[in-house]
């Protein structure tokens, strides 16, 4: 029985260590998710300093999370850990694409391949949000650039024809991404056609009346770009 008690004590010590590591990982995962969300909010508001600060905090937490769980692979691959790292991917890729910078790689972010792809899939939703913000001021080639980035991401996601157990549910995320892209494409097309019609009517009015067409939000935006 002494041997059994010794074994039990060793197991309790191991369980205590795992429980402490799990509790700390949960806390870090929540913090990581919060900083990633704040980084995305900052980039949508064009707040560069705040964005960089939040991304730096997020990277520090992601590094700590990986380091803490190095000896606990079951906890590292647990849903809450990978979900937090997925948010880390989404924040970094969203900020990079909105600011027209190179897309961070798997190696740079130090994440698993399926986590990286799922983070990219969720980035498409943030790019749609950015496109809609742009379209409020009229059609812009910047919205077209972001739509192209969305298409490029989807073109990669759709080729990942592997079981969900390998990709961690990527197929469903890919279907959602396709729907988001198509809605965004429709919004851009509708906005562009509306602006073309507005310009045509303004030019026709100028020919008839000889008056200079008013410089509304849509027209003035194009004038600045031209």
N, C-alpha and C positions, 0 to 999 in steps of 0.2 A: 504493500500500500504506500510505503514511503516513495517508491519510484513513481507511482501514479500521481501522488501529490506534487512531486517535483515536476512531472510533465504538465500538470494542470497549472502550476505557477508560471511555467515558461509560456504556456499558451495564453494565459491571462496577460502577461507582460507584452506579448506580441499583439494581442487584441487591443490593449490600452494604447500602444504605439500607433496602430492602424486607425483607431478611433480619433486620436489626437490629430493625426495627419489628415483624416477625412474632414474633421471640423475646420481645420485651418484651410484646407483646399476649398471648402464651401464658402468660407468667408472671403478668400482671395477671388474666387470665381464671381461672387456678387460684386466685389469692388471693380474687378476687371470689366464686367459688363457695364457698370455705371460709367466708368471713364470712357469706354468705347462709344457709348450713347452720347456722351457730352462732346466727344471729338467730332462725331457726325453732325451734331447740332451746330457746332462752331463752324464747320466748313460750309454748311448751308447758309450761315449768316456772314460768310466771308470774314470771319474772325481768325486770322492766321495765327496770332500769338496763342490764343486760347486753344486752338486746334493742336498746335505743336505741343503745348503743355500737357494736354489730355492724352495725346498719343504717347508721349514719353512716360507718363504715369502708367499707361496701359502696358507698354513694353516691359517696364520694370516688374509689374505684377505677373505678366505672362512668364517672364524669366524665373521669377520666384516660384510660380506654380509648377513649372517643369522641374526645377531643382528640388523642391520639396517632395515631389512624387517620383523621383528617379528610382527609388527602391520599392515603390508601390505601384507597379504597372496597372494593377486592377483599378486603382483609384484614378490613375492618369487617363485611362481609357473609359472611365465612367462617363455617363451622359452629361452631368453638370460640368465636368472639366472640359470636355470637348465642345460643349455648347458655348462656354465662355471663350474658348480659343477661336471658335467660329466667329463670334462677335469681334474678336481682335482682328481676324482677317477682314471682315466686312468693313470695319472702321478704317483700316489702313488702305484697302483697295478703293473704297469710296472716296477718301480724301485725295488719293493719288489721281484717280480718274477725273474728278471734278476740277482739280488744279492742273490737269493736263501734264502730269508727271508720269514717269515709267511705272508700270504695275509692279508692286512688290512680289517677289518670288516665294516659293515654298521654303527655300533655303533661308532667305532673309527673315521670314516670319517664324521659322523653326516649328512648323506644324505638320500634322499628318496630311497626306494627299487628299483624303476624303473630307477632312475638316476644311482644307483650303478651298476645295470645289464648292462645298456647301456655303462657305462664306462668300464666295464669288456670286453664287446664285442669289443670295440675299442682297448683294450690292446692286443688282438690277433694279430692285424696288427703290433704292435711294437715288439712283440715276433718273428714274422716272419722276420722282419728286423734284429733282433739280430741273428737269426739262419743263415741268409744269410751272415752276417758279419763273423760268426764263420766258415762257410763252405768255405770261401775264403782261409782259411789256412788248409783245409782238414776236413775230417769227425771227429766228436767229440761227446762223450757221453753227453756233455753239450747241444748240439743242440737237442739230443734226450730228455733230461730233459725238455727243453722248449717246445718241441712238445707235451710231455705228459701233461704239464700244460695247453697248448692250448686245448687239448682234454678234460681235466677235466672241463675247463670253458664252452666249448661247450655242454658238457653233462648236465650241469645245465641249460644253456640258452634254449636248445631245449625242456625242460620240462615246460617252462613258456608259456603255451598255453592259453593266455588271450587276450582280445581285445586290439587293439593298443591304445585305449583311456586310458586303465589302464597302459599299459607297455611303453607308449610313443614311439611307433614304433619299439619295440624290435624285432619283427618277421623279419623285413627287415635286421636289424643288424645281427641277427642270421644266415640268409642265406648268408650274406657277409662273416661272420666268417667261415662258413663251407667251402666256396670256398677257403679262405685263407689257412685254415688248409690242405685241400687236395693238394693244390699247394706246400705247404711246405713239406708235407709228400713225394711227388714226388721228390722234390729237394734233400731231405735227402737220399732217396732210390737210386737215380741216383748217388749221390756223393759217397755213401758207395760202390755201385757196382763198380764204377770206381776205387776206392782205392783198393778194393779187387783184381781187375784185375791187377792193377799196381804192387801190392805186389807179386802176383802169377808169373807175368812175370819176376820180379826182381829175385825171388827165382829160377825160371827155368834158367835164365841166369847165376846165380851163379853156378848151378849144371853143366851147359855145359862148362863154361869158368873157373870156379874156382875163379872168381873174386868176391870180396865183393860188394853187390849191393849198388849203390849210395844212400846217405841219402837225398832225396829231401824233400820238405815241407810236403808231405803226410806221407812218411815213418818216418821221424824224429819225427813228432807229435805223432804218435802211439808209437814210441820207448820211448818217454818221459812219455807217459801215462802208458805204460806197466812197 
